[in-house]
Amino acid sequence: MHNVVGGERRAAADGRTTAVVDPSTGQEYARAPLSGAADVDAAYAAAAAAFPAWGRATPGERQLALLRLADAVEARADEFVAVESRNTGKPLHLVAADEVPPSVDELRFFAGAARVLEGLAAGEYLAGHTSWVRREPVGVIGQVTPWNYPLMMAIWKIAPALAAGNTVVLKPSDTTPASTVLLAEVAAEILPPGVLNVVCGDRDTGRALVAHPRPDMVAITGSVRAGSQVAEAAAGGLKRVHLELGGKAPVVVFADADVAAAAEGIAGAGYYNAGQDCTAATRVLVHEKVHDDFVAALAEAARHQRTGPPDDPGVAFGPVNNPAQLERVTGFLDRLPDHADVVAGGSRLDRPGYFVEATVVDGLRQDDEASQDEIFGPVITVQTFTDEADAIERANGVRYGLSSSVWTTDHATALRVSRALDFGVVWINTHIPFVSEMPHGGFKHSGYGKDLSMFGFEDYTRIKHVMSAFGE
């Protein structure tokens, strides 16, 4: 494996590498560059050199390039599925159905967005003067992506940035660089050299990427801690910052909900990708009247959410990503308070790899660690509430504000609660679907800025007012 800088494959300048491990076996299967300051310098130099021409390219030219990239990813879909599955341990059939096709769609959406630059109409807002608005690219963008959806998150980041005319230096997670490197290799055959650059490495590489004086903007999808560090590092250079951080999604189940359908839907949305999703449906608040029936149904659904190796077509999710994450998830389970009740799962599988059973923990209280902090594993917690006001207070009573859902058959309840929930995304009687046309992003400690949609595109642009005087 290698970096891709200026359209060329490169090893780290000092030759250092780091292991890439298959989470389903726990075994190393490749080496990736462990990039340092010299590699980051080279990548930013390539991006800076490419920016003038790419930023001046017409929207139609940028659209065509992104459409060609989308076609190339689609044509090599089987290769992307295999690479992504091995690097993450995800089931092959789920990557093929749920991750590569949306990634292609997002490239095509932002290809179209390149030609829809919205702004105020030109006009004479001051007598004798005509004003208009230019929407311009920000410049060179530094981006950092996480290990839970390596390919998809890379495309969420690069597609709007490139569509708007920016050039990019992207660092994937050190545990999952493979699909991002493949994407950069494919892009190097289509995009001008230096428009998209990928440098592999660890947290120190990421710090160097963010602290570097060259980028005009830094964007990250990651933990709250990482986001805070990025914002602090970027502040010295007054860089623009785009943060999509952690979540602790409340899933509010009212007494009138279809309990069986809710349990089935929540299990699917909570255990998908082993719960390693900032939007995962892992914090259930259920009305006390239907608590027992719901917990029984959820426990039964959990027992049918089987985990296993990626080539098993019957598994619902794969392993957690790495040993540190395995320790985090099992640590939460080990520290559960005495009043908590594990009604399904609760254990690591006795096999190679980092597999944890689909788990349901009932009886939690609002201030418990597992209710407040992001577990990021296949663990769904359950609390009860007494009425709508109590549900809203408990739902909003966390530091995160990324996503949420409401389960009810009453339209008025759904409208009231969706308005009251302090989260950037609210689903009603479903949880976790995304579409390219709608924005995704959070409030509070879940960060700021939007991915997807025209809002995500606009985040990678700057606004210029131009005014011209004219004679009467």
C-alpha positions as CSV (number, residue, x, y, z in Angstrom):
1,M,0.0,0.0,0.0
2,H,1.2,3.6,-0.6
3,N,0.3,7.2,-0.6
4,V,-1.0,8.9,-3.7
5,V,0.4,12.4,-4.2
6,G,0.3,14.4,-7.4
7,G,-1.2,11.5,-9.1
8,E,1.7,9.2,-8.3
9,R,2.1,6.3,-5.9
10,R,4.7,7.1,-3.2
11,A,6.1,5.4,-0.1
12,A,6.6,7.5,3.1
13,A,9.7,9.7,2.7
14,D,11.5,8.0,5.5
15,G,10.3,4.5,4.5
16,R,8.2,3.8,7.7
17,T,5.1,1.6,7.5
18,T,2.4,0.5,9.8
19,A,0.4,-2.8,9.9
20,V,-3.0,-3.1,8.3
21,V,-5.0,-5.8,10.1
22,D,-8.1,-7.9,9.1
23,P,-10.5,-7.4,12.0
24,S,-12.2,-10.7,11.3
25,T,-9.0,-12.6,11.9
26,G,-6.9,-10.2,13.9
27,Q,-4.0,-10.9,11.5
28,E,-1.9,-8.4,9.6
29,Y,-2.4,-8.6,5.8
30,A,-0.6,-5.5,4.5
31,R,1.6,-2.6,5.3
32,A,0.7,1.1,4.8
33,P,2.9,4.2,4.8
34,L,3.4,5.9,8.1
35,S,3.6,9.4,6.7
36,G,5.5,12.2,8.4
37,A,5.8,16.0,8.0
38,A,7.7,15.6,4.7
39,D,4.9,13.6,3.1
40,V,2.2,16.0,4.3
41,D,4.3,18.9,2.9
42,A,4.6,17.2,-0.5
43,A,0.8,16.4,-0.6
44,Y,-0.1,20.0,0.2
45,A,2.4,21.3,-2.4
46,A,0.7,19.1,-5.0
47,A,-2.7,20.3,-4.0
48,A,-1.7,23.9,-4.0
49,A,-0.1,23.6,-7.5
50,A,-3.3,21.9,-8.8
51,F,-5.7,24.4,-7.3
52,P,-5.5,27.4,-9.7
53,A,-6.4,25.3,-12.8
54,W,-9.0,23.1,-11.0
55,G,-10.6,26.1,-9.3
56,R,-11.0,27.9,-12.6
57,A,-12.4,24.8,-14.4
58,T,-16.0,25.3,-15.4
59,P,-18.7,23.5,-13.4
60,G,-19.4,21.4,-16.4
61,E,-15.8,20.2,-16.6
62,R,-15.7,19.3,-12.9
63,Q,-19.1,17.6,-13.3
64,L,-17.8,15.5,-16.1
65,A,-14.7,14.5,-14.1
66,L,-16.7,13.4,-11.1
67,L,-19.2,11.5,-13.3
68,R,-16.3,9.6,-14.9
69,L,-15.0,8.8,-11.4
70,A,-18.4,7.5,-10.4
71,D,-18.5,5.3,-13.5
72,A,-15.0,4.0,-12.7
73,V,-15.9,3.1,-9.1
74,E,-19.1,1.4,-10.3
75,A,-17.2,-0.5,-12.9
76,R,-14.8,-1.8,-10.3
77,A,-17.5,-2.3,-7.6
78,D,-16.5,-5.9,-6.9
79,E,-12.9,-4.8,-6.3
80,F,-14.0,-2.1,-3.9
81,V,-16.3,-4.5,-2.1
82,A,-13.5,-7.0,-1.6
83,V,-11.0,-4.4,-0.4
84,E,-13.5,-2.7,1.9
85,S,-14.7,-6.0,3.4
86,R,-11.2,-7.3,4.1
87,N,-10.0,-4.0,5.7
88,T,-13.1,-3.6,7.9
89,G,-14.4,-7.2,8.4
90,K,-17.8,-6.2,7.1
91,P,-20.0,-8.8,5.4
92,L,-19.4,-8.8,1.7
93,H,-23.1,-8.9,0.8
94,L,-23.8,-5.8,2.9
95,V,-20.9,-3.8,1.5
96,A,-22.1,-4.7,-2.0
97,A,-25.7,-3.7,-1.3
98,D,-25.4,-0.8,1.2
99,E,-22.1,1.0,0.8
100,V,-20.7,0.9,-2.7
101,P,-23.9,1.9,-4.6
102,P,-24.6,4.9,-2.3
103,S,-21.0,6.0,-2.7
104,V,-21.4,6.0,-6.5
105,D,-24.7,7.9,-6.1
106,E,-23.1,10.6,-3.9
107,L,-20.4,11.2,-6.5
108,R,-23.1,11.6,-9.1
109,F,-25.1,13.9,-6.9
110,F,-22.2,16.3,-6.2
111,A,-21.2,16.1,-9.9
112,G,-24.7,17.7,-10.6
113,A,-24.3,20.1,-7.6
114,A,-21.2,21.6,-9.3
115,R,-23.5,23.2,-11.9
116,V,-26.1,24.6,-9.4
117,L,-24.3,27.5,-7.7
118,E,-27.1,29.4,-5.9
119,G,-27.0,33.1,-4.7
120,L,-28.9,36.3,-4.8
121,A,-30.0,37.6,-8.1
122,A,-27.8,40.4,-9.6
123,G,-29.5,43.7,-9.2
124,E,-29.3,47.4,-8.3
125,Y,-29.7,47.3,-4.5
126,L,-28.0,50.7,-4.3
127,A,-28.8,53.4,-6.9
128,G,-26.2,53.6,-9.6
129,H,-24.6,50.3,-8.6
130,T,-25.1,46.7,-9.7
131,S,-24.3,43.9,-7.2
132,W,-23.9,40.2,-7.7
133,V,-22.6,37.3,-5.7
134,R,-19.8,34.9,-6.6
135,R,-19.6,31.5,-5.0
136,E,-16.0,30.4,-5.1
137,P,-14.0,27.4,-3.9
138,V,-12.4,27.8,-0.5
139,G,-9.0,26.5,-1.7
140,V,-6.9,23.6,-0.5
141,I,-8.8,21.3,1.9
142,G,-7.3,19.0,4.5
143,Q,-9.6,16.1,5.4
144,V,-9.5,13.2,7.9
145,T,-11.8,10.2,7.7
146,P,-12.7,7.5,10.2
147,W,-12.5,3.7,10.2
148,N,-16.2,2.8,10.4
149,Y,-17.1,3.6,6.8
150,P,-13.8,4.2,5.1
151,L,-14.9,4.4,1.4
152,M,-18.2,6.1,2.0
153,M,-16.8,8.7,4.4
154,A,-14.0,9.5,1.9
155,I,-16.5,10.2,-0.8
156,W,-18.7,12.2,1.6
157,K,-15.7,14.4,2.1
158,I,-14.0,14.6,-1.3
159,A,-17.1,14.8,-3.6
160,P,-18.5,18.2,-2.4
161,A,-15.0,19.6,-2.0
162,L,-13.9,18.7,-5.5
163,A,-17.3,19.6,-7.1
164,A,-16.9,23.1,-5.6
165,G,-13.4,23.5,-7.2
166,N,-11.2,22.8,-4.2
167,T,-8.2,20.4,-4.1
168,V,-7.8,17.9,-1.3
169,V,-5.3,16.2,0.9
170,L,-7.0,13.3,2.7
171,K,-5.8,11.1,5.5
172,P,-7.8,7.9,6.1
173,S,-7.7,6.1,9.4
174,D,-4.6,4.1,10.1
175,T,-6.6,0.9,10.6
176,T,-8.6,1.2,7.3
177,P,-6.6,2.9,4.5
178,A,-7.1,0.3,1.8
179,S,-10.3,1.4,0.0
180,T,-9.3,5.1,0.2
181,V,-5.9,4.3,-1.5
182,L,-7.8,2.4,-4.1
183,L,-10.1,5.3,-4.7
184,A,-7.2,7.7,-5.1
185,E,-5.6,5.3,-7.6
186,V,-8.7,5.3,-9.6
187,A,-9.1,9.0,-9.4
188,A,-5.5,9.5,-10.5
189,E,-6.5,8.1,-13.9
190,I,-9.2,10.7,-14.2
191,L,-8.5,13.9,-12.3
192,P,-5.6,16.2,-13.0
193,P,-2.5,15.5,-10.8
194,G,-2.7,17.0,-7.3
195,V,-6.5,17.5,-7.3
196,L,-6.9,14.5,-4.9
197,N,-4.0,13.4,-2.7
198,V,-4.1,10.7,0.0
199,V,-1.5,10.3,2.7
200,C,-1.7,7.3,5.1
201,G,-0.6,7.4,8.7
202,D,-1.4,7.6,12.3
203,R,-2.7,10.3,14.7
204,D,0.6,12.2,14.4
205,T,0.1,12.3,10.7
206,G,-3.4,13.6,11.2
207,R,-2.1,16.3,13.6
208,A,0.5,17.4,11.0
209,L,-2.2,17.5,8.3
210,V,-4.4,19.8,10.5
211,A,-1.6,22.0,11.9
212,H,0.0,22.6,8.5
213,P,-0.2,26.3,7.4
214,R,-1.3,25.5,3.9
215,P,-4.9,24.3,4.0
216,D,-7.6,26.9,3.9
217,M,-10.1,24.5,5.6
218,V,-10.0,21.3,7.6
219,A,-12.8,18.7,7.7
220,I,-13.0,15.7,9.9
221,T,-15.4,12.9,10.7
222,G,-14.3,11.4,14.0
223,S,-14.7,11.4,17.8
224,V,-15.5,14.5,19.9
225,R,-12.0,14.5,21.3
226,A,-10.5,14.4,17.8
227,G,-12.8,17.2,16.7
228,S,-11.9,19.4,19.7
229,Q,-8.2,18.9,18.9
230,V,-8.7,19.7,15.2
231,A,-10.6,22.9,16.1
232,E,-7.9,24.0,18.5
233,A,-5.1,23.3,16.0
234,A,-7.0,25.1,13.2
235,A,-7.7,28.2,15.3
236,G,-4.1,29.4,15.2
237,G,-4.3,29.8,11.5
238,L,-8.0,30.8,11.4
239,K,-8.8,27.9,9.2
240,R,-12.3,27.0,8.4
241,V,-13.4,23.8,10.2
242,H,-16.0,21.2,9.3
243,L,-16.7,18.7,12.1
244,E,-18.9,15.6,12.0
245,L,-18.4,14.0,15.4
246,G,-19.9,11.4,17.8
247,G,-23.5,10.6,18.6
248,K,-25.8,9.0,21.2
249,A,-29.0,8.8,19.2
250,P,-32.2,8.6,21.3
251,V,-34.8,6.2,19.9
252,V,-38.1,7.2,21.5
253,V,-40.8,4.5,21.4
254,F,-44.3,5.6,22.5
255,A,-47.0,3.4,23.9
256,D,-49.0,3.5,20.7
257,A,-46.1,2.3,18.5
258,D,-46.1,-1.0,16.7
259,V,-43.9,-2.7,19.2
260,A,-42.9,-5.6,17.0
261,A,-42.0,-3.4,14.0
262,A,-40.2,-1.0,16.2
263,A,-38.1,-3.7,17.8
264,E,-37.2,-5.2,14.5
265,G,-36.3,-1.8,12.9
266,I,-34.3,-0.7,15.9
267,A,-32.3,-3.9,16.0
268,G,-31.4,-3.5,12.4
269,A,-30.4,0.1,12.8
270,G,-28.6,-0.5,16.1
271,Y,-26.5,-3.6,15.1
272,Y,-25.7,-2.6,11.5
273,N,-21.9,-2.3,11.1
274,A,-21.6,-3.7,14.7
275,G,-23.1,-0.5,16.0
276,Q,-20.1,1.4,14.8
277,D,-22.1,4.3,13.5
278,C,-22.5,7.8,15.1
279,T,-26.2,7.6,14.1
280,A,-26.8,4.0,15.3
281,A,-30.1,3.3,17.1
282,T,-28.4,2.3,20.4
283,R,-30.1,4.3,23.1
284,V,-33.8,3.4,23.4
285,L,-36.3,5.3,25.5
286,V,-39.5,3.3,25.7
287,H,-42.8,4.2,27.4
288,E,-43.3,2.3,30.7
289,K,-46.6,0.9,29.5
290,V,-45.0,-1.1,26.7
291,H,-41.6,-1.6,28.2
292,D,-41.8,-5.3,29.0
293,D,-43.3,-6.2,25.6
294,F,-40.7,-4.1,23.8
295,V,-37.7,-5.5,25.6
296,A,-38.8,-9.0,25.0
297,A,-39.3,-8.3,21.3
298,L,-35.9,-6.5,21.1
299,A,-34.1,-9.3,22.9
300,E,-35.6,-11.8,20.4
301,A,-34.6,-9.6,17.5
302,A,-31.0,-9.3,18.9
303,R,-30.7,-13.1,19.1
304,H,-31.4,-13.2,15.3
305,Q,-28.7,-10.6,14.5
306,R,-25.8,-13.0,14.1
307,T,-22.2,-11.9,13.7
308,G,-19.4,-13.7,11.9
309,P,-16.9,-13.6,9.1
310,P,-17.4,-11.5,6.0
311,D,-17.9,-14.4,3.6
312,D,-20.9,-15.8,5.5
313,P,-24.0,-14.5,3.8
314,G,-26.2,-15.2,6.9
315,V,-24.5,-12.7,9.2
316,A,-26.0,-9.3,10.0
317,F,-22.7,-7.6,11.0
318,G,-19.0,-8.2,11.4
319,P,-16.4,-7.6,14.0
320,V,-15.6,-4.3,15.8
321,N,-12.7,-2.6,14.0
322,N,-9.6,-3.0,16.1
323,P,-8.3,-4.2,19.5
324,A,-8.7,-0.7,21.1
325,Q,-12.4,-0.6,20.1
326,L,-13.0,-4.1,21.3
327,E,-11.5,-3.1,24.7
328,R,-13.8,-0.1,24.7
329,V,-17.0,-2.0,24.0
330,T,-16.2,-4.8,26.5
331,G,-15.2,-2.2,29.1
332,F,-18.6,-0.7,29.0
333,L,-20.2,-4.1,29.5
334,D,-17.8,-4.9,32.4
335,R,-18.6,-1.6,34.1
336,L,-22.4,-1.9,33.9
337,P,-24.1,-0.9,37.2
338,D,-25.8,-3.5,39.4
339,H,-29.3,-2.2,38.4
340,A,-28.6,-3.0,34.7
341,D,-29.8,-6.2,33.2
342,V,-28.2,-7.8,30.2
343,V,-31.2,-9.5,28.5
344,A,-29.4,-10.6,25.3
345,G,-25.8,-11.2,24.3
346,G,-23.1,-9.4,26.4
347,S,-20.0,-11.4,25.5
348,R,-17.1,-11.5,23.0
349,L,-17.2,-14.5,20.7
350,D,-14.6,-17.2,21.5
351,R,-13.0,-17.1,18.0
352,P,-10.2,-15.2,16.2
353,G,-11.1,-11.6,15.4
354,Y,-12.9,-8.9,17.3
355,F,-16.5,-10.2,17.4
356,V,-19.0,-9.1,20.0
357,E,-22.5,-10.5,20.3
358,A,-25.6,-8.4,19.7
359,T,-26.4,-7.1,23.1
360,V,-29.4,-5.6,24.9
361,V,-29.0,-3.9,28.3
362,D,-32.2,-3.0,30.1
363,G,-32.8,-1.0,33.3
364,L,-30.4,1.8,32.7
365,R,-30.8,5.2,34.3
366,Q,-30.2,8.6,32.7
367,D,-26.9,9.3,34.4
368,D,-25.3,5.9,33.8
369,E,-22.2,5.8,31.7
370,A,-23.7,3.6,29.1
371,S,-26.7,6.0,28.7
372,Q,-24.4,9.1,28.3
373,D,-21.3,8.0,26.4
374,E,-20.9,6.6,23.0
375,I,-20.2,2.9,23.1
376,F,-19.8,2.5,19.3
377,G,-20.4,-1.3,19.4
378,P,-23.3,-3.8,19.0
379,V,-24.9,-2.7,22.3
380,I,-28.5,-1.3,22.6
381,T,-29.4,0.2,25.9
382,V,-33.0,0.6,27.2
383,Q,-34.5,3.2,29.6
384,T,-38.1,4.0,30.3
385,F,-40.1,7.2,30.3
386,T,-43.5,8.2,31.7
387,D,-44.9,10.8,29.3
388,E,-43.9,13.0,26.4
389,A,-42.2,15.7,28.4
390,D,-40.2,13.1,30.3
391,A,-39.2,11.5,27.0
392,I,-38.0,14.7,25.5
393,E,-36.0,15.7,28.6
394,R,-34.2,12.3,28.7
395,A,-33.7,12.3,24.9
396,N,-32.0,15.7,24.9
397,G,-30.2,15.1,28.1
398,V,-26.8,14.1,26.5
399,R,-24.0,16.2,25.2
400,Y,-24.5,14.9,21.6
401,G,-26.9,16.1,19.0
402,L,-26.4,14.1,15.8
403,S,-29.4,11.9,15.2
404,S,-32.6,10.6,16.7
405,S,-35.9,8.8,15.9
406,V,-39.5,8.8,17.0
407,W,-41.7,5.7,16.9
408,T,-45.4,6.4,17.1
409,T,-48.6,5.9,15.1
410,D,-49.9,9.4,16.1
411,H,-49.0,12.1,13.6
412,A,-49.3,15.0,16.0
413,T,-47.0,13.3,18.5
414,A,-44.4,12.7,15.7
415,L,-44.6,16.4,14.7
416,R,-44.3,17.7,18.3
417,V,-41.4,15.4,19.3
418,S,-39.5,15.9,16.0
419,R,-39.6,19.6,16.6
420,A,-38.5,19.3,20.3
421,L,-35.6,16.9,19.7
422,D,-32.3,18.7,19.7
423,F,-30.6,16.6,17.0
424,G,-29.6,17.4,13.4
425,V,-31.5,14.4,12.0
426,V,-34.9,13.0,13.2
427,W,-36.4,9.9,11.7
428,I,-40.0,8.9,12.2
429,N,-40.8,5.2,12.4
430,T,-37.5,4.3,10.9
431,H,-33.8,4.9,11.7
432,I,-30.6,5.3,9.7
433,P,-31.5,5.7,6.0
434,F,-29.7,8.5,4.2
435,V,-30.2,10.1,0.8
436,S,-27.7,12.3,-1.1
437,E,-30.2,15.1,-1.4
438,M,-30.7,15.6,2.4
439,P,-28.2,17.1,4.9
440,H,-26.5,15.1,7.6
441,G,-24.8,16.8,10.5
442,G,-25.3,17.5,14.2
443,F,-25.5,20.0,17.0
444,K,-23.8,20.4,20.4
445,H,-20.8,18.1,20.8
446,S,-21.7,16.3,17.6
447,G,-20.0,19.1,15.6
448,Y,-21.0,21.6,13.0
449,G,-21.3,21.7,9.2
450,K,-23.3,19.4,7.0
451,D,-22.4,16.4,4.8
452,L,-24.5,15.4,1.8
453,S,-27.0,17.7,0.1
454,M,-26.5,21.2,-1.3
455,F,-25.8,22.3,2.2
456,G,-22.8,20.0,2.3
457,F,-21.7,21.4,-1.1
458,E,-22.0,25.0,0.1
459,D,-19.8,24.3,3.1
460,Y,-16.9,24.0,0.7
461,T,-17.5,27.4,-0.9
462,R,-17.0,31.0,0.0
463,I,-19.2,34.0,-0.9
464,K,-17.9,37.1,-2.6
465,H,-20.0,40.3,-3.1
466,V,-19.0,42.2,-6.3
467,M,-20.4,45.7,-6.8
468,S,-20.0,47.8,-9.9
469,A,-20.8,51.5,-10.3
470,F,-22.4,52.7,-13.5
471,G,-23.4,56.0,-15.1
472,E,-27.0,57.0,-15.3
